[in-house]
Amino acid sequence: MNEPNNTSTSSTLSDKTRKRTAFFISDGTGLTVEGIGHSLLAQFPDQQVEQLTVPYVDSEARVQQVLQRIERAAQESGLQPIIITSIVSDHIRGLLHQSSALMLDVFESYLAPLASLFGSDPNRSVGVSHGIADNSRYTARIDAVHFAMDNDDGRRTREFESADIILVGVSRSGKTPTCLYLALQFGLRAANYPITEEDMDSTALPKILRPFQHKLFGLTIDPRRLMSIRQERRANSRYASPEQCEFEVRQVEQMLRRAQIPFLDATELSVEELATRLMSQAGIERRIS
């Protein structure tokens, strides 16, 4: 489909300021199509694309609201929008096809080949991938989240024996969000322990961690990035000074290398990448799928 003809609008915008809009549209939470959309658009880093997730598009009235937003985005930018959708309803998908956007239908791309393989039609149920149909999986997920929260920042080292993995590193290196992601997404019992300045008198592992050495995994971070994060927490403090950040990162990396503890640099990685990479590197299998 051609770009919308809106010369008066587009002529007032330079190529650098014009931004195409991508709509991730779902009749459920939008998590699935959002993940796919982010991955697809990440392959075009030179393109300026505003990404909007629109969940629970499950009625004709809701679709009409979305169609208005899509057409408004086309008029304002002078560029054809993108729709990436996982809508199940044929009727609602048909309405979306009336827009001027390029439409990428995630479900329809795969449902037809699967239906042919299985010899049966899909039931087209909304939200089945995010429901609580399996109570045991849901319980395992919640239990893992509680474990991560209870064992944050070395609060309950007596429970380390029950952990699937124990993250170690300097304060503010990304241990807590990674533990919570491991719990929520994979049902893993993840604890973390911050290596403090008191632990850095030598490059040997803190005594309290030694019995669990086989469960340890380290996170490190660029000292400049660490300083920036700590400045937001305690501005102009020794804790956030360049010298302190450089010292702590250097000491902890030496400690991890000496103890042969695997570790990852969290500086440029998202929490999703951190979690999946450390699981692969540590050889840990998810508890829930």
N, C-alpha and C positions, 0 to 999 in steps of 0.2 A: 504494500500500500504506500502511496506517495506521501511525502511530508505535507502537513496542512498548509494551504495557501494563505499566508498571513503576512504579506510583505510589510505592511505598516508597522506591525509589532516587531517582527524579526529585524527590520532595518535599524531599529533603535538599540538593538543589542549586538555587541561584538561577539565574535565566535568564542571568545574566552569566557564570556559571562553567560552565554546561552547554556542552559542545562536541561537535558532530557529527563523525564520522570518515568521511573519504573514502579508499577503497582504490583505488589504481591498479594493476590486476592484469594481468600479461602472462605469456605463455609464453616470452618472450625477455628482453631486457635491461630492458624497461620504459621505455626512453627516449621512445618515441613516445607511449605513452598518458600518461606523466607530463607531457609537454609539453602535450598536449591538455587534460588534467585541470587543470593549473595555469591555463591560459588560460580555461577555462570558469568555474572557481571565482573567478577574479580579477574576474569581472563582478558578484560579490556581496560587496563589501568589508565590508558590515555583518554578515556571518555569521561565526561562530566555527567554523572547520572544521580539524580536525587531518588532515593529508594524509600518507598512508603509501603508499610504492611497494613492491609485492610482485612481484619478478621470478621467472621460471622456474617458473611454476605449470604443470607439464607432466605431472603424474601424479595419479591419484586420491588417493593418500596425501597429496600436497602440497595438493590442493584441500580435503581434510578439515581439515587444519591451518588453512588460511585461513578456512574457514567457522567454525571455533571462535573465531578472533580476531574475526571480524565479529560474531558473536552476543554475544561478551563485551563488545565496544564498545557494542553496542545496550543491553545490560543496565546497564552502568556509567553511561552517559549518559542513558538514557531517551529517546534520539533515534534515529530510523531512520538507519542508515549509508547511504553511497553507494558503489556499485561502478562504476568506469569501467574497462572492460576492452577489450583488443585480442586476447583469446584466439582462436585459430584453430579449435581442436577443438570440434566440436559437442557431444561428450560432456562435456567439461570445462565448457563454457558452460552446459550443461544442469544440471550439479551446482551451479554458482554461482547459478542461478536459484532454487534451493531456499532460499536465504538470505532473511532478512527485509529485506535492503537494497534500495534503489532501484538498479536495474542499468541502466547506459548502455553499450550494446554498440557500440563505435566501428567495428569491422570490419563487422559485419552491417548497419549503417546504410548503408554505401557499397558493399559487395560485390554485393548483389542488383541495384541499379540498373546497376552496371558490367557484371555478367554479362549482363543483359538487353540492354545496348547492344552488347557485343562478340559476343553470341550464343554464349558459351562459359562453362564453369564455372571458377571460380578453383581453383588447385591447392592452396590452403590450406597452403602451406609455412611452417614456423615460422622466424623469424629472418632472412628473406631481405633485409630492409631494412638489416641491420647486418652482413652477412657480408663476406667478402673475395673475392667472386666476380670482381671486376674488379681485377686485380693492379696495373694502371697507376694507378687511382685511389688505391689503398692506398699505393703507393710515393710518389705526389705528396703525399699527406697527411703521411706520415712525413718526407719531405724538407723540407716547409714547416715542420714543427715543429722540426726540427734547425736550420733557418735562423733561426727566431725565437729559439731559445735561444742560438745562436752570435752573434747580432746584438742581444743584449739590453744595454741601458744603454750603447750606443755603443761596444761592445767592438771591433767590426770594421767601422769606417766604410769600409774599402776594398771591402766587399761591398755597399755601399749602391746601387751601380749596378744590381745584380741584384734589388733590392727592388721589390715591387709598391706598397708604401706604407711611409712612415717616420713613426712617431708621435713627436711632440715635446711636452714639457711639463715641469712641475716634478717633482722626485722624489716618488714615491708618489701620482701622479695617476691611476694605472690603466693605464699604458702596457703593462706586461709581460703581465698577464692578457688584455688585449684582443688583443695580438699573438698569443698562444698560441691564443686562440679563433679568430681569423681563419685561422690555420694549420690547426688541427685540423678546423674545420667547413667551410672553404671552400678549403683548399689554397693560401692566399695567402702569399707570401713577405713577411712583415711584420717590419720592424726598428724599433727605437726609440732615441731619443737624449734623455737628460735635460738640460734647460737648467739649468746650475749657476749658483751665485752669480758665478763668474768670467765667465760668459757675459753677465751682466747689467750690465756696466759701461756698456753703451749699449743702446738698444732695437733695434739692428740684428741681423739673424740672425747666429749664429756663422759664421765664415768657412767652416768645414768643411761646413756644411749648404747653402751657397748654390748649389753646382752641382746640388743635388737638390731645389731649391725646388718644382718641379712635382710631386714625390712626397710632400711634407710634409703632415701633417695634425696639428692640435694638440688636446690634451686639457687642459682646465682643471678647477678644482675649487673649491668654497667654502673659504675660508681656515680656517673653524672646523672643517670636516670634515677638512681636511688636517692641522690641528693634532692632532686626535684620533687620526688614523692614525699620525702621527709620534711621538706620545707613547707609543704601544705599542712602537715600535721603539727610541726613544732618549728615555726619560722625562726631563723637566726639563732638556732640553738647549736650546741656542740654536736648533738645527735644528728643534725642535718648538715654539718660542715663538710666541705670537700675532703679534708684530711681524714675525718672519722669514717666517712663512707668508703674511701679508698682503702684505709687500714682494715676495716671489717671484711670487705669483699676479698681482699688479698689473703687475709688470715683464714677465712672459711674455705676458700678454694684450696689452699695448701692443706688444710685439715682433711678435706674430702679426698684429695689426691693421695695423701699419705695413708688413709684408711681404705683406699680403693672403693670409695662410694661413688656410684654413677651420679652425674648431675647434668642439668640443662641450664642454659642461659635464658632467662625469662624476659630479657629486655625487649625483644621484638616479637614475642609470641603471644597470641591470644590465649585465654584460659582454656579454650577448646583444644588448641594445638598443644599446649603444655600437657594437658591431661592425656591425650591420646598418644603423644610421643613418649611420655614417661611410662605409660602402660606397656607400650611396645618394647621399650628399652629394658624395662624391669621384668618383662615376661609375665605380667599380671593379666589374668582373664577377668572379664566383667562378671559380676554376680547376677545381673539382670540384663535382658536384651530387649 
